[in-house]
Amino acid sequence: MSRTLPVQCPSCNEVMEISELTCPACDTRVQGHFPAPALLRLSAEQMQFVETFLRCRGNIKEVERDLKISYPTVRSRLNQVIRTLGYPVTQGPEDERMEQVLNALDKGELTFEQAMDWIREENTRE
């Protein structure tokens, strides 16, 4: 059974710190307060996306094929990862609208056909 490092406190949900490191070979221990790496803040789904993105060397077309998702969905997931890591996502108004449409589709607030109509309309404007 594989265990994962807990990153959020089960009591208050704050990000936890690493306070001890142990060498498995000689049992040397180092104690202190070490912040967890930013990547540990990612959810399991986000981490899987990042691994796929890296394996595809950042080629969005390959990520689309590998995960069987659309270009806007790849962009949306990438933006979510960037935000989770604490970086700002610079987007134009059309990017923000695309993300809103994708989120509405994900929540069931829009049908697939409605979302596709909006995407087609946006593509004819370009």
N, C-alpha and C positions, 0 to 999 in steps of 0.2 A: 504494500500500500504506500503510495507516494503522498507525502505531506507537503503542504505549501506553507510558506512563511506568512503568518498573519500580519497584515499591514494596518488594519484598523482595530482600535480598541473595542472589544466586545461589549464594554460597559457604556462608553460615551461616544464612540465612533471617531475619535481623533486619530490622526496618523501616529502610529507607534514608532519608537526609536529602537535601534539595536543597542543592547547594553553589554553584550558579552560575545566574544568570538572564541572558538575553541579549535585547536588543531587536532584533527582526528588521528594523526600519526603519533604525536608525542604528548598530547593532552595539555599543551601550553594554552593558557587562557589570557585573554586581554579584555579588561573591563573598561568601560567608559560610556559616553553617550554619543552614538553615531547616528546621524540622520539616515533614514532609509533612502535608497536611490529613487529618483523620481519615477523610473519605470515600474517600480513596485506599486505605484498608485493606480496602475491600469487594471481594469477588470480582466477576467480570464478571456472574454471575447475580444477585448481590445488588444490584449497581448498576442492572441492568435492572429489577429489582423496585422499587427506589427511584424510578427515573424513571417507571415506571407509576403508582406510588403518588402521586407528586407531580402527574402529569398528570391523575389522577382526583381531585385535591384532597383526598386522604386518605379518600375515600368507599370504604369496604371493599366494599360491594355492587358498585360500578363496577370495582374491582380484580378481584373474583371473576369478573365477566363478561368483562373484558378478557383476563385470563390463563387463564380457563376452569379455575379451581381453587376449592376450597371455602373457606368462611369460616375453619374451623380451620387450613387450610393458609396462608391469608393471615396470620392471627395468628402462626403459627409462624415464617413467613419474616420478618415484621416483628420478632419477638423476636430472631431470629438477627442481623438487621441492628443492632438496638439493642445487643446484646452485643458484636458485632464493633467497634462504635464506642466500646466501653468503658464503657457505661452499664449500671446494674443493671436487670434486668427484674423488676418486682414482679408476682408471680402468686399466686393462691390455689391451694390443693391441686388443685382441679378443672382449672385451667389447666395445672398441671404434669403431671397425669395425661393430659390431652388431648395435650400435646406428646410424652409418652412413647408414647402410642398411635400418633400420626402418625409418629414416628421408627421405631417397630417396623414399621409398615405400609411405610414407605419402604425399610427394610432387608429386607423380605420375611419378617419374623418373624411377622407376622399376615396373614391374608387380608383382602381388602376386606370380605367379609361379617362377619368377626369385629370389625373396626374399626367398621363401621356398627352392629352390635349394641351395642357399647359406647357409641357416640354416642347411639343411641336410648334406651338405658337411662339415660344421664346426663340427657337432655332430659326424660324422664318424672319425674325427681327434682325438677326445678326448678319 
